[in-house]
Amino acid sequence: MLQNISGDPSSTARQLRPVVITVIAAKLAVFTLLMTTINFQPPLPTAVEIAEIR
């Protein structure tokens, strides 16, 4: 009976490994999607560039 208890953590870890990998991959995919949809503000023109336009 003691051998069954000591064998459980390794089997549980093996069973949960695909779930953990899936969750991490999903978080990475969501982060990547959110980062690609951010609208970055274009750089503001400097005073010299504004003077050249005028």
C-alpha positions in Angstrom: 0.0 0.0 0.0 2.9 2.4 0.7 4.3 1.8 -2.8 1.0 2.9 -4.3 1.0 6.2 -2.4 4.6 6.9 -3.4 3.8 6.2 -7.1 0.9 8.6 -7.3 2.9 11.9 -7.5 4.8 10.9 -10.5 1.8 9.6 -12.3 -0.2 12.8 -11.4 2.7 14.9 -12.7 2.7 13.0 -16.0 -1.0 13.4 -16.3 -0.9 17.1 -15.7 2.1 17.9 -17.9 0.0 18.2 -21.1 -2.5 20.4 -19.3 0.2 22.7 -18.1 1.8 22.9 -21.5 -1.5 23.7 -23.1 -2.3 26.5 -20.6 1.2 28.0 -21.1 0.8 27.9 -24.9 -2.6 29.4 -24.7 -1.4 32.3 -22.5 1.5 32.9 -24.9 -0.9 32.9 -27.8 -3.2 35.4 -26.1 -0.3 37.6 -25.2 1.0 37.6 -28.8 -2.4 38.4 -30.2 -2.8 41.3 -27.8 0.6 42.7 -28.5 0.0 42.6 -32.3 -3.3 44.5 -31.9 -1.9 47.4 -29.9 -1.9 50.7 -31.8 1.4 52.4 -31.0 1.4 56.2 -31.3 3.4 57.4 -34.2 6.5 59.4 -33.2 5.8 63.1 -33.0 7.6 65.3 -35.5 10.3 67.4 -34.1 10.3 71.2 -34.2 12.7 71.2 -37.2 10.4 68.9 -39.2 7.4 71.1 -38.4 9.3 74.2 -39.5 10.3 72.5 -42.8 6.7 71.6 -43.5 5.6 75.2 -43.1 
